[in-house]
Every structure is written in C-alpha cells, then in structure tokens.
Amino acid sequence: MKISKWIIVIITVILGLSSLLLSAGCENFDLGSSGGGSSGRPENPGSSNPGSTEVPQPSHSEEEMPDYEPAARPTVEVPDILVPTASGIAVEENGQAIVDFSNKQDGYIMAKYLEVTDMKVKILITVPEGTQYQYTLRPNRDFEVFPLSGGNGRYEIGVFKQVEGTRYSMVLSTVLDVVLVDEFAPFLRPNQFVDFNQDSKAVLKAAELVAGADTFMEKVGAIYHFVITNIVYDVHLAETVQTDYLPEIDRILASGKGICFDYAALMAAMLRSQGIPTKLVIGYTGDVYHAWISVYSEVDGWLDDIIFFDGLKWELMDPTFAASGSSSAVAQYIGDGENYTVRYLH
C-alpha cells in the first residue's frame, strides 16, 4: 500500500517506565521503532570522562641525554570503514525533505530534512514483511543513515512533520524495491543507531583489542569482554533518559557508563568496524524493552543465543546482562533464550 500524500497520521510517543531487570536491564528509552501499520508507538530502548595526569620528567643537560633513541610506539592498523554516501543518483525530494536511495543495494538510505523547524520530524520505514521502523529525522543536520534491515523486497518510506502533540503530517513518501548485494550489507555499516566513522575512538580501541587475534572467536571475545568489564550500567541515565535518545559511542567509551542501548550500540560499532556483521537487536526481555546484539560466524551462522563466551561456549550475547556480573542469575533467567522476543533489527 503506497502512503497517500498530505494525510494526517497519529504517532503516539511513549516513554515507558520499566523496572531495572537483574540490575542491568533498560528502564526508560525510545528507540524510534514501532510495530506494523500506518501509525504505531515509537518503542525504543533506549554516560565522566577520566582525566589524565602528566607525570613530570627529570630534565637532562645535553651531556646527560641518553645515547639511544626511545622505541617508537607501535601503530595499530585500523581497517577501512564502509562509509555510507548520499550519491545523489536516485533521490526523492521536495522543498522540505530529501531521501537518497542511491545505495539501497548496500542496505541503507540517507535522509535530510531541509526546512529549519523546531517541530519533530519522523521517518518511517516499512520493511517487506510489514514491520514499521520509526526514527527521528533531526532537522538542521546533514544526511543521516537509516538501515534497510528487512532483507530483499519492497520498502515504503515516509517522512512526517509534527503538527501538534502526537499529530504528524506527511511531507514526502516513496516506495523502493530492494535487492541487497548480500544479507550482511545493513549490518556492516554505520547508521543512526550504530554511529561511527574512521576517526572514532571506539574504532581505534577495537583495532587495539583485536591486534594479534587470529580467529573470529578471539576478535569477538576480546571486544565483548572489554565492553562488559569497562562499561557500567548508568542507573541515573536509565531513570532520566529522554524520548529519541541516541547513543554516542565515543562518549560511552570515555565515560565508561551506559544503558542497554549504549552497550549494544558500542559493541556493534566496534565489531562492524572489524568487518564482523553485527545486528543491534531491539525487543523484550520478559516485559522489559531492551537492546542486545547478534553476530555472524561463518561457521555457525547468526549467533542469536549468546551471552557468555568462554572461548568455546556461547550463550545469549546481551552485553548489558553480562556486565551485571550475576552470571548464574542471568543464565537462569535467559535459559534457552525464550525470555527474549525480537522486534527490530538495526
């Protein structure tokens, strides 16, 4: 069904209040995704930067200087990032918004709102099987990246501007027929939820962590254990997080704090920067809205049921729960994964 222009749609924004699950779940967040239909609720799961102290060094006269050169600090090779681009080859635009789908085969579109406005703007992407993904399109910014994560098929794209409260009017729409270059394309690149680039500190940290690692498991294990041991759950943010919250991976890395959305986004960015297909998954753990990740192994396929990785065994990869340290309680809760319900993939 093609969306008719100028219709008024109702988008109900719900900022849920959920209780902390196992001292590590997500409480209040908005991930910008909603269920199928022409309107829905934007159910979105949803960090002190350590300073450095300079140690004074003894001074030397020219005669006292050592007669050797200090060893050069080893450099870490950072892989080239797959950078999304708004090529301008295939676009839908008017005076208010532009959607660039020149690279839809690579699993993404780019969009930009052209007018200066204080009103909210949403972009809705209906994937081939009917689920509707809702994102915030932030005005007065450059192009933002949104994934086509529903595989091959027909996508409906709509840009909506807030009229008043939860009432929005459509300002642009288009329909795309998508054939991906491969199923991993949407899960290897940055997007609005998993936002990183060649200069991101998290990308450099990922390269440092996997230096010397020879296997897929070694790489994933190094990044996974770094995140769960160096990022603590931010209870204050969980209690005060605002609608349309988006992770900033370098802020999370620097502060060492985050909510479930942050854990998943940081780890997904680090893994994708190493060429490892990674899904940021949004759904439910029991009745709590939550975010976690899934990674792809050439041996085992998509590892959807992992949390603890000891080098041999995988169980549901939920970095937030893993970071809680309550391994026995978490494992008992998760069991065979039946407490997890997937809603959206980013």
N, C-alpha and C positions, 0 to 999 in steps of 0.2 A: 504494500500500500504506500503510495507516494504521499508525502506530507503536503497538504494544501497550504499555500502562502497566506499570510495575514491572519490565520486563525489564532485564537487566544487559548493557551493551554495553562493548566494549573500544575505547578510543580511544588509539592509540599516538602519543605525543608525541615527535616527532623534532626535535632541534635540530641541523640539518645543519652540517657544516664544509665550506665551499666555498672555493676559492681565488679571490683577487681577480682579476677579469676586466678586462683592459685598464686596470688601475689605477683602476677605477671601479665594478666590479660589486659585488653584495651578497655577503657571506660567510655569516654566521650570523643567521638570523632565523626568527620564527614568525609567520605572517600570519593564523593562525586559520582556514584554509580547507582542506578535504580533498576528495578525489575522491568519486565516487558510491558508494552503498552505505550500509548502516546504520552502518558504522564506517569510519574511514579515518585517514590520517595528517594531522595539522594542519600542512601545509606552508605556512609563512608567511614571506614575505620580511620578512624583515623587510621634547650636541651640543656657553664663556666668554663671557660677556655683556660686550661692550665698555662700559667706563665712560665717563663724560663729565667734562670738565674745565670748571669755571666760570671764565671769564676776568674778572679784576677790572675794574670800570669806574671811570673817574675820577669823583670827586664834584664837584658843582656847587653853588654857592650859589644862592639864589633868583634873584639878579640875573643869574647866568651861564647860567641854563637857556635852552635854545633856544626861540624863539617859534613853533615849529611842532610839530604832533603827529606822532609816528612813524607810518609807514604800518602799517595793520593787516595781520597775517599772513593771506594768502589761505586760505580754508577749502576743503576738499575734500569733495565730496558723496559719501557712502557709500551705495550702494544698499541698499534693504531686503532683508534676508536671508530666505529661505524657511525659517521656523523649524518643525521637527517638534514636534508636540504629542501627548501622551497624553490624548486627549479623554475616555476612559472610556466611549465609546458602545458599542464592541464589544471585549470582552475575554475571555480565557480565564485563569482564575486558581484558585489554591487557597491553602493556608496557607504554601506555600513560594515560589511564584513567580507572576508575572503577566505575560501577553503582551497588549499593547494593539494591536489591528489596526484601530482606528477609521479610520485614514487610509491603508489599504492601497492605495487607488487612486492615491495620491501616491507610491507606490514605497517605502514603508518600514513597518516595525513598530517598536514600542518595548517593551522588556522590562526587568523588575526582579526581582532575587532578594530575597525578603522575610526570610529567616532570617539570623541572624548566624552565620557559619561561617568557619573557616579553610581549608576544603576548596575545591578548584577547582570552578567551575561553567561548563558549556559550553552554548551554544545552537547547535543545528544547523538549518540552513535548506536543505531540498532543493528546488531550483528545478524548473520544469516539465520541462526536458529531462533531469533526473536527477542533475545535478551537486550534490554536497553541500557547502555552505559551513559552516565551523565557526568560531565566535567564542567568545571568553571573556566570560562574563557576570560582571562584577565585583560580588561581594556588598557589602552595606553602602553602596550608592550609589543615586542617583536613577535614573530611567529612562535607558536607553541606546538609541541609534538603530541599527537594522540595515537595510540596503537589501534590497529585493526586486528584484534586478538581472537576473532571468531572463526578463523580459517577462511577457506575459499567460499565465494558466494556473493550474494547481493547485500550491500550495506546501505542504510538510509542515514543521511547526515542532516541535522537541523541545528541552526543557530538561533537562540532565543534571547530576547532582551526583556528584563524585568519592567513591568508596567507599574505594579504596585503590590507590595507584600509578596504573596506567592503567585501572582498573576504575571504571566510572560507572554509576549507576542513573538511570533516567528518573523525573523528578518531575512533568512536565507535557508534554502534546502537543496539537496541534490541526492542522487542515487548512484552508487558505484557498483560495478561488477568487478570483483577482485579475484585474481589468481596469483597466489603468493609464489615467490621464487623457491621457497621451501617453508615448511611448517615452523621453523625456528626464527624466521625473519623478525616477527614482532617482539621476540624475547631476547634479542641480542643488542638492540639499540636503546638509546636514551628515550624517555618520553616524559610527560609532565609529572608522573608519579615517581619515576626512576630517573632522576635528572642528574647527568654527569657529563663531563667532557674531558678532553685530553689533558687539561691542566688541573683537574680536580685532585685534591689531596688524597681523597679516598682511592682514586685510581692508582696514584703512586704507592700508597700503602699496600694495595692489593698486589702490585708488582713486587714490592719488597717481601711480602709474605710468601709468595709462591716461588721466589728465586731459589733455584736448586731442586724444586719439586719436579718429579719426572712423570707422575701419573695424575689422572683425573682426580682420584680419591685424595691424593696428597694435596692438590691445589684446593679442592673444595673444603677438605678438613682444616687446612691452615686458615682460610678465610672465615669459616664457620666458627672455629674455636676462638679466633681473635675477637669476633663480634660479641659472642656470648660471654667472654671474660672481660671485655673492656668497655662495654656499654651497660649501664644500669638503668633500670626502669624508672621513668620520670613520673612519679605519682602526682606531683603538682601540675604538670602539663596535662596529664590524663584528666584531672579534675577541672581544668580551666580551658582546655583546647576549644578553639572556635570552629564554626562551620567553615568548610572549604579549606581546612588545614592541609598544607603540603609539606612533605619532608624536604629538608635541605641537608644533603648528605655530608658536606664538609662541616656544617655546624654540629651535626650529630657526632661526627668523628672527634671534633675538637672539644666538645663539652663532655662527651662520654655519657650522655643521657638520651633517652628517647622512649616513645611509646611503641606499641606493636607495629604501627605503620612505619615508624622510623627504622626499627630493627630490620624489617623486611626490605625497605627501600635501600638502605645502606648495603645490606648483603647482596641484594640483587644487582646493584650498581657495580660492586666490586667483582662479582662473578661475571657479569656481562662484559666488563672491561677486559677480562681474560678470555673472551670468546666462548664462555660456557653459557648455553641457553638457560635462562632462569625466568620463571614466572613469578610475579608478585601476585599472590592469591588473596582474595578478599572473600570472606564468608562468615560462618558462625562456628564457634566452639561452644556447643550446647546452645544457650540462648544469648551468648555474648558475641557481638560483632567484632571481628578480629582480622588480622592480616598475617600471613606467613609466606613461605616460598616453596617452589618446586624446581628442581634442577634436572637437566637431561644428561644421562650417561649413555654413551654409545654401546655399552654392554647391556645395561638394564633398562634403557628407555627412560621415560619420565619417572623420577623418583618422587612420588606423591605422598609417600607414607614414611617420612623420616623425621626424627628429632634429634637423637643422639647418635653420633658417629664415632666409633672407636677404632676405625681403620678397617673394620671387617663388617660390622653390622649397622644398618640404617634403620631408624625409626623416625616418625613424622618430623620433618625439618621445620620446626617452629622456633626461630631463634629467641623469641620473647620468653617462651616457657623454658627453653634450655637455659637461658640466662638466670632464671629464678633459682637454680641450684637444687630445686626439690625434685631430684631425678626420679625417686621411687614414686612420689605422689603424682608427678607428671605422667610417667609411664603408665601408672594405673588408670589415670583419667583418660588418656588417649586410647589405650588398648590397641585395637586393630584399626583405629582411625575413624570409627563410626561416629564419634562425637564431633567430627569436623564435617561441615557442609560447605562446599564450594559454591560461590555465587558469581564471582567475576575474576577475570584474568587480565593482568596489565603488564 
